[in-house]
């Protein structure tokens, strides 16, 4: 028996029409350094139609890839909705990838047009000659004539191109399972891998983001989108704000603590989203020059584990809740959010907030042990986290056909590479990445637990822990410390600080002090580089007896 329901496609064109019509007075704003430039969603809809007309005039058709090489700004928001709404595929290029990786992903995706921010032209000019499929470059917020293009590539001004177009476009009816956007993993090992989101997955993911158990956006919110639009589908924020009617504040290239605090003071966002390294810088800025940030009802933090000391500092000193979330490029990325359950109070509430959160109804999860057996959700057993659901990829993109890599997929489940445990009521606690967990004397030591504990010491600004070879125990932890400005601490003092938090055999005997923890293109600790630095002898290691 079939239902009587209409079979309407979950198309991003429908979302565009809704937002520009019924949420037309809501707006997107871009920080300029001393203020904002603003477009209403109604104007976003008109510019989306103009951009679609322009791209069609350049030969873009359904399924063709359109790249962006941009900061978070109004023009990027327009592209985010216009490109998929016309049936093409948005490919937001990660401007922080290594040059050879960025050229690789542009060629792998077969981008035909790239929209580039004018401030990024010098960087982009170095990559363009290697982009074999790009035929048109559109320059926004800059002088198009400043870019010298290779033969066969035409450069256009975004403003001039859109000014010549109609503000209406006959957006096609697209099968909801069609490709809408592409993101590539950051490629810390091997070439980056392509994930292709559908109209359906983006729509369902946006519904989860705006739900109270997600990020809970409403039309009363002003969302500061610090997380880049070129990273992990921008955590779904562009489509969630259009769906909810929330205003969105784009920081453009002003991502340092001082300008972020300035735009908070000026624009009073109610919600913000960024990786822990950003919030660490903001916290240091607040401690140097305090200001009221209680207009922020919630700040979502993802990408890596948030040190409990940072969560406590924001709550206790500034009255702001850091909301832990977990996800990956492969999961669109929302996988879990750490809203405590009803009845959890005091330290019990904090214990839930320290986790990566509870899985929503759209995400199925299981733990697989080293021997391949499914582990119980008892909050004790560890295993590699595997997930599946309607906004989780089932393969990686390949021009010759999607590839299901056995190392990344298992019986239809995505192997996340994260090691963790799941409580009976569905809360995920990640212990480590499978490649980062330290195996010492047949037992596991969590590098994440050590990192979170050691940054609670007032002299420590950052800490990263890696496993290094040990002739007796196989591996032992090496702690790389970045001291807070003006602070001093000895390894003995730091190990003593950990003594009541870990078993004696887990306490590290190897320590090194560095100026900065190396980061990946998306702001995560790059432990591969730390391991290489240790292997080549460039780290000065202090050994405690």
Residue pairs with C-beta under 8 A, 6 or more apart in sequence:
8 14
9 173
9 174
9 175
9 176
9 199
10 176
10 199
10 200
10 203
10 204
11 85
11 173
11 174
11 176
11 199
11 203
12 81
12 84
12 85
12 174
12 180
12 199
12 202
12 203
12 239
13 84
13 85
13 86
13 171
13 172
13 173
13 174
15 81
15 85
15 203
15 206
15 239
15 242
15 243
16 45
16 48
16 81
16 82
16 85
16 171
16 242
17 45
17 171
18 242
18 243
19 26
19 41
19 44
19 45
19 81
19 242
19 243
19 245
20 41
20 42
20 44
20 45
20 46
20 48
21 42
21 45
22 245
23 41
23 219
23 242
23 244
23 245
24 40
24 41
24 42
24 45
25 40
25 41
25 42
26 40
26 41
26 219
26 241
26 245
26 246
26 247
27 38
27 39
27 40
27 41
27 247
27 248
28 38
28 39
28 41
28 44
28 74
28 77
28 241
28 247
28 248
28 249
28 250
29 36
29 37
29 38
29 39
29 74
29 247
29 248
29 249
29 250
29 267
30 36
30 37
30 38
30 72
30 73
30 74
30 250
30 252
31 249
31 250
31 251
31 252
31 254
31 259
31 263
31 267
32 252
33 254
33 259
35 266
36 249
36 263
36 266
36 267
37 74
38 74
39 47
39 74
39 78
41 242
41 245
44 74
44 77
44 78
44 81
46 167
47 78
47 82
47 162
47 167
48 78
48 81
48 82
48 85
48 169
49 82
49 165
49 166
49 167
49 168
49 169
50 162
50 163
50 165
50 166
50 167
50 169
51 78
51 79
51 82
51 83
51 162
51 165
52 82
52 83
52 85
52 86
52 169
52 171
53 165
53 166
53 169
54 138
54 156
54 161
54 162
54 164
54 165
55 66
55 82
55 83
55 86
55 88
55 113
56 86
56 169
57 165
58 113
58 135
58 136
58 156
59 112
59 135
60 66
60 86
60 88
60 112
60 113
61 87
61 88
62 86
62 87
62 88
62 172
62 174
62 178
63 87
63 88
63 89
63 178
63 179
64 88
64 89
64 112
65 88
65 89
65 91
65 109
65 110
65 111
65 112
65 182
66 79
66 83
66 88
66 89
66 90
66 91
66 111
66 112
66 113
66 114
66 115
67 91
67 92
67 93
67 106
67 109
67 111
67 113
67 114
67 115
67 134
68 76
68 79
68 90
68 91
68 92
68 93
68 114
68 115
68 116
68 229
68 230
69 93
69 95
69 114
69 115
69 116
69 117
69 120
69 124
70 76
70 79
70 92
70 95
70 115
70 116
70 117
70 120
70 140
70 229
70 230
71 117
71 119
71 120
71 228
71 250
71 251
71 252
71 253
72 225
72 226
72 228
72 229
72 234
72 250
72 251
72 252
73 117
73 140
73 141
73 250
73 252
74 250
75 115
75 117
75 140
75 141
75 158
76 92
76 115
76 117
76 229
76 250
77 229
77 238
77 248
77 250
79 90
79 115
80 90
80 92
80 181
80 229
80 234
80 238
80 239
81 238
81 239
81 242
83 89
83 90
83 181
84 90
84 180
84 181
84 199
84 202
85 171
86 169
86 171
86 172
87 171
87 172
87 174
87 178
89 179
89 180
89 181
89 182
89 196
90 180
90 181
90 182
91 105
91 106
91 109
91 111
91 181
91 182
91 183
92 181
92 182
92 183
92 229
92 230
92 231
92 234
93 102
93 105
93 106
93 111
93 114
93 230
94 102
94 105
94 184
94 186
94 228
94 230
94 231
94 521
94 522
95 102
95 120
95 123
95 228
95 230
96 521
96 522
97 105
97 184
97 186
97 187
97 192
97 521
98 521
99 126
99 127
101 187
101 191
101 192
102 127
103 127
103 130
103 131
104 191
104 192
105 184
105 192
105 194
106 114
106 127
106 131
106 133
106 134
107 130
107 131
107 132
107 133
108 184
108 191
108 194
108 397
108 399
109 182
109 184
109 194
109 397
110 133
110 399
111 131
111 133
111 134
112 133
112 134
112 135
112 136
113 134
113 135
113 136
113 137
113 138
114 124
114 131
114 134
114 136
114 137
114 138
115 137
115 138
115 140
115 158
116 124
116 137
116 138
116 139
116 140
116 142
116 147
117 139
117 140
117 141
117 142
118 139
118 140
118 141
118 142
118 143
118 146
119 141
119 142
119 253
121 139
121 142
121 146
121 147
124 137
124 147
125 147
125 148
128 134
128 137
128 147
128 149
128 150
128 153
129 150
134 153
135 152
135 153
135 154
136 153
136 154
136 155
136 156
137 147
137 149
137 153
137 154
137 155
137 156
138 155
138 156
138 157
138 158
138 161
139 146
139 147
139 155
139 156
139 157
139 158
140 158
140 159
141 158
144 155
144 156
144 157
144 158
144 160
145 155
147 155
149 155
174 199
175 199
176 198
176 199
176 200
176 203
177 198
177 199
177 200
178 198
178 199
179 196
179 197
179 198
180 197
180 198
180 199
180 201
180 202
181 196
181 197
181 202
181 233
182 194
182 195
182 196
182 197
182 397
183 194
183 195
183 197
183 230
183 231
183 232
183 233
183 329
184 192
184 193
184 194
184 195
184 329
185 192
185 193
185 195
185 329
185 330
186 192
186 329
186 520
186 521
186 522
186 524
187 193
188 520
188 526
188 528
189 435
189 528
193 396
193 397
193 408
194 396
194 397
194 398
195 329
195 330
195 393
195 396
195 397
196 393
196 397
196 402
197 205
197 233
197 332
197 391
200 390
201 332
201 390
201 391
202 233
202 236
202 239
202 332
202 391
203 239
204 362
204 390
204 391
205 233
205 236
205 239
205 332
205 334
205 362
205 391
206 236
206 239
206 240
206 242
206 243
207 243
208 214
208 236
208 334
208 360
208 362
208 391
209 215
209 217
209 235
209 236
209 237
209 239
209 240
209 334
210 216
210 217
210 218
210 240
210 243
210 244
211 360
212 339
213 337
213 339
213 358
213 360
214 334
214 337
214 360
215 240
215 271
215 273
215 298
215 300
215 323
215 337
216 298
217 223
217 240
217 241
217 243
217 244
217 246
217 271
218 244
218 245
218 246
219 244
219 245
219 246
220 246
220 270
221 244
221 246
221 247
221 270
221 271
222 246
222 247
222 248
222 249
222 267
222 268
222 269
222 270
222 271
223 237
223 241
223 246
223 247
223 248
223 249
223 269
223 270
223 271
223 272
223 273
224 249
224 251
224 260
224 263
224 264
224 267
224 269
224 271
224 272
224 273
225 234
225 237
225 238
225 241
225 248
225 249
225 250
225 251
225 272
225 273
226 251
226 255
226 260
226 272
226 273
226 274
226 278
227 234
227 235
227 237
227 273
227 274
227 275
227 302
228 234
228 522
229 238
231 329
231 522
232 327
232 328
232 329
232 332
232 333
232 522
233 329
233 332
233 333
235 273
235 300
235 302
235 325
235 327
235 333
235 334
236 332
236 333
236 334
237 248
237 273
238 248
240 246
241 247
241 248
246 271
249 263
249 267
249 269
251 259
251 260
251 263
254 260
254 263
255 278
256 281
257 281
257 282
257 284
257 285
258 285
260 278
260 281
260 282
260 285
261 282
261 285
261 286
261 289
261 291
261 293
263 269
264 272
264 291
264 293
264 295
264 296
265 291
268 295
269 295
269 296
270 295
270 296
270 297
270 298
271 296
271 297
271 298
271 299
271 300
272 296
272 298
272 299
272 300
273 299
273 300
273 301
273 302
274 299
274 301
275 301
275 302
275 303
275 304
275 522
275 523
275 524
276 301
276 303
276 304
276 305
276 306
276 307
276 310
276 523
277 519
277 523
278 523
279 299
279 301
279 306
279 310
279 314
279 322
280 310
280 461
280 462
283 310
283 313
283 314
284 461
286 293
286 317
286 318
287 317
293 318
293 319
293 320
294 318
294 319
294 320
296 320
297 321
298 320
298 321
298 323
299 314
299 320
299 321
299 322
299 323
300 322
300 323
300 325
300 337
301 322
301 323
301 324
301 325
302 324
302 325
302 326
302 327
302 333
303 522
303 523
303 524
304 524
304 525
305 324
305 356
305 430
305 448
305 451
305 452
306 322
306 324
307 451
307 452
307 455
307 456
308 350
308 354
308 452
308 456
309 452
309 455
309 456
310 322
310 455
311 322
311 324
311 350
311 353
311 354
312 350
314 320
314 321
314 322
315 321
315 322
322 353
323 337
323 338
323 339
323 353
324 337
324 338
324 353
324 354
324 355
324 356
324 357
325 334
325 335
325 336
325 337
325 338
325 356
325 357
326 335
326 336
326 356
326 357
326 418
326 428
326 430
327 333
327 334
327 335
327 336
328 335
328 416
330 392
330 393
330 414
330 416
331 363
331 387
331 389
331 391
331 392
331 393
331 414
332 391
332 392
334 360
334 391
335 356
335 359
335 363
335 387
335 392
335 428
336 356
336 357
336 358
336 359
336 360
336 363
336 427
336 428
337 357
337 358
337 360
338 352
338 353
338 354
338 355
338 356
338 357
338 358
338 427
339 352
339 357
339 358
340 348
340 349
340 352
340 353
341 352
341 358
341 425
344 351
344 352
352 427
354 429
355 423
355 427
355 428
355 429
356 420
356 427
356 428
356 429
356 430
357 427
357 428
358 425
358 426
358 427
358 428
359 365
359 387
359 426
359 428
362 389
362 390
362 391
363 387
363 388
363 389
363 392
364 387
364 388
364 389
365 385
365 386
365 387
365 422
365 426
365 428
366 374
366 375
366 383
366 385
366 386
366 387
366 413
367 374
367 375
367 377
367 381
367 382
367 383
367 384
367 385
367 386
367 420
367 421
367 422
368 374
368 375
368 383
368 384
368 386
368 410
368 415
369 375
369 381
369 382
369 383
369 384
370 383
374 383
375 381
375 382
375 383
375 421
377 422
377 423
377 424
377 426
378 421
378 423
378 424
379 421
379 422
379 423
379 424
379 427
379 429
380 421
381 421
382 419
382 420
382 421
382 431
382 444
383 419
383 420
383 421
384 415
384 416
384 417
384 418
384 419
384 434
385 416
385 418
385 419
385 420
385 422
385 428
385 430
386 410
386 413
386 414
386 415
386 416
387 413
387 414
387 416
388 394
388 412
388 413
388 414
392 414
393 414
394 402
394 404
394 409
394 412
394 414
395 402
395 403
395 404
395 409
396 402
396 403
396 404
396 405
396 408
397 403
407 415
408 414
408 415
409 415
417 433
417 434
417 435
418 430
418 432
418 433
418 434
419 430
419 431
419 432
419 433
419 434
419 437
419 444
420 428
420 429
420 430
420 431
421 428
421 429
421 431
422 428
422 429
423 429
430 448
431 437
431 444
431 446
431 448
431 449
432 438
432 444
432 446
432 447
432 448
436 447
436 448
436 466
436 467
436 527
437 444
437 445
437 446
437 447
437 467
438 444
438 445
438 446
438 447
438 465
438 466
438 467
438 475
438 476
438 477
439 445
439 467
439 474
439 475
440 467
440 470
440 473
440 474
440 475
440 476
440 477
440 505
440 506
441 472
441 473
441 474
441 505
442 474
443 505
445 467
445 477
445 506
447 464
447 465
447 466
447 467
447 477
447 527
448 465
449 502
450 463
450 465
450 477
450 479
450 498
450 502
450 506
450 508
451 463
451 464
451 465
453 497
453 498
453 501
453 502
454 460
454 463
454 465
454 479
454 481
454 494
454 497
454 498
455 461
455 462
455 463
456 497
457 489
457 494
457 497
458 484
458 487
459 483
459 484
459 487
459 488
459 489
459 494
460 481
460 482
460 483
460 484
460 487
460 489
460 494
461 482
461 483
461 484
461 485
461 487
462 481
462 482
462 516
462 517
463 479
463 480
463 481
463 482
463 517
464 479
464 480
464 517
464 525
464 527
464 530
465 477
465 478
465 479
465 480
465 508
466 477
466 478
466 480
466 527
466 530
466 531
466 534
467 475
467 476
467 477
467 478
468 475
468 476
468 477
468 478
468 510
468 531
468 534
469 475
470 476
476 508
476 509
476 510
477 506
477 508
477 510
478 508
478 510
478 511
478 512
478 534
478 539
478 541
479 491
479 494
479 508
479 510
479 511
479 512
480 512
480 513
480 514
480 517
480 530
480 539
481 489
481 494
481 511
481 512
481 513
481 514
482 513
482 514
482 515
482 516
482 517
483 489
483 513
491 511
491 542
491 544
492 544
494 511
495 507
495 508
495 509
495 511
495 544
498 507
498 508
499 507
509 543
509 544
509 545
510 541
510 542
510 543
510 544
511 541
511 542
511 544
512 534
512 539
512 540
512 541
512 542
513 540
514 539
517 525
517 526
517 530
518 525
518 526
518 529
518 530
518 533
519 525
519 526
520 526
530 539
533 539
534 541
